[in-house]
């Protein structure tokens, strides 16, 4: 990390503010995260591998990553539909629904968790009719899936919405005047130019769902190997004072989320080269 | 000024939608675009879909948002008031509930204040000067957005827990960080770390340094420049960051749950009490606390949209 003044400014406090920033950043974020990796380095590779590939850990990781992936796919499709309705159409309550998209961002996760559980429990407003159809949601993996969809939807909508709004309408008009029907224009012209934003939204929703805890644990049932997510397994290992186990799982998850950030950054660079600046 | 342009570009702004951000600091540019009038809604417009298709898309969007977002909100209030307003108020007047509310307010006050100061300091360093490694520094500030809340709590257990790096030293000196207010505050500071800085950086970047340089060349001191020139320019952005930071601080569950120890009446914040009461089947009490947090979320969203409109209008006329 090389941070050096490259420009003489007449403004004061460069050294002071930069020093404070780096100190505070190190104390609050970097040192604690470094501690996590340091703790893991106390394990031998065999021990680490043994923890990560134990049946319960592997199942928890599979549940977290697998269901997050499926939920992000649902968010991708439904998010696109919602963005399309909000940007392209006028309908009563449009502004209200636009604002409502942000609720999963703002609602504390524990509140979302108990509300979704209440809603989908066997006697709940949605759980009861679903139970009659033979579908159990609460306390099954389906419940985890539902909570992950809830938590991820704003990421796709808020990433794709500005891009669709910005889209040059002349391209669409050109396609139409060249004889493309609406179906072709949407799928061959509009959607391709949304791909970077769609993939970014997908990745952000996926990453959020993988790490999610509060809104999932209430509705999950938390049965080991069946409906136990990886963040919960970290908490369980901690309460058993099995710090090494907790740390190893955390490192795997942390590395996965760093990979996702990296992918998102690459996606955005790609998006910039595809879409000329406006 | 190449760094400035790279800071203002969509790639960096989009990163504000960090993977684990509860409340996203939406990029200024997209807020502006959103204010633009929509086009292509006339029924005979060649650029829109046939009527039935439009109907299906709107119906799908409304149904999805109603089921997944509106209904959970309604359930919170319906359950909180299911035994009448008397039971609701009684639940909130419980000593345990009051203790949780007090602790939540205290932790939010500590973490918002510290992150407010940090956010302004970091944004000043990053936007008023040129240096290499700027983008990397912003990535580091964003880091907590992409860390699972549980891991945000875990790192402090590893530092301050009984088996942690400083565990024995802390025990020897009888200092309590974990399972006490300092630990809860630290975990909350960690998860809310980027909010204020992230709200200020694009805004201050856009405003540049000319006004401040003019003020200092006219003989204003550094503090005068900051309070008379910079602060009036960034006040709405600052409020925006504080608002989102506060909402997350009061609502944080995972990270706080790991470091709190769940000592009743002592280390339970409001979200933790929601969990405990729910697990004890005290649904009215649990949802009564949850309803306060839900109201906080709704108020936050309303104020957020007001502030976004202020920010869209550009700089407010100066007070003097």
Interface residues (C-beta under 8 A of the other chain):
Chain A: X1 X2 X3 X4 X5 X6 X7 X9 X10 X11 X12 X13 X14 X17 X18 X20 X21 X24 X25 X28 X29 X30 X31 X32 X33 X35 X36 X38 X39 X78 X81 X82 X84 X85 X86 X87 X88 X89 X90 X91 X93 X97 X99 X100 X101 X102 X103 X104 X105 X106 X107 X108 X109 X110 X111 X112 X113 X114 X115 X116 X117 X118 X119 X124 X125 X126 X146 X149 X150 X153 X154 X155 X158 X159 X161 X162 X165 X166 X169 X172 X173 X176 X182 X185 X186 X200 X203 X204 X207 X208 X210 X211 X212 X213 X214 X218 X231 X232 X234 X235 X238 X241 X243 X246 X247 X250 X253 X254 X257 X258 X260 X261 X264 X265 X268 X269 X271 X272
Chain B: X9 X10 X11 X14 X15 X17 X18 X19 X20 X21 X22 X23 X24 X26 X27 X29 X30 X33 X34 X36 X38 X39 X40 X41 X46 X47 X48 X49 X50 X54 X57 X58 X60 X61 X62 X64 X65 X67 X68 X69 X70 X71 X72 X73 X75 X76 X79 X118 X121 X122 X124 X125 X126 X128 X129 X130 X131 X132 X133 X136 X137 X139 X140 X141 X143 X144 X146 X147 X148 X149 X150 X151 X154 X155 X156 X157 X158 X159 X161 X163 X165 X186 X189 X190 X193 X209 X212 X213 X216 X217 X222 X225 X247 X250 X251 X252 X253 X254 X257 X258 X270 X271 X272 X274 X275 X278 X283 X286 X287 X290 X293 X294 X296 X297 X298 X300 X301 X304 X305
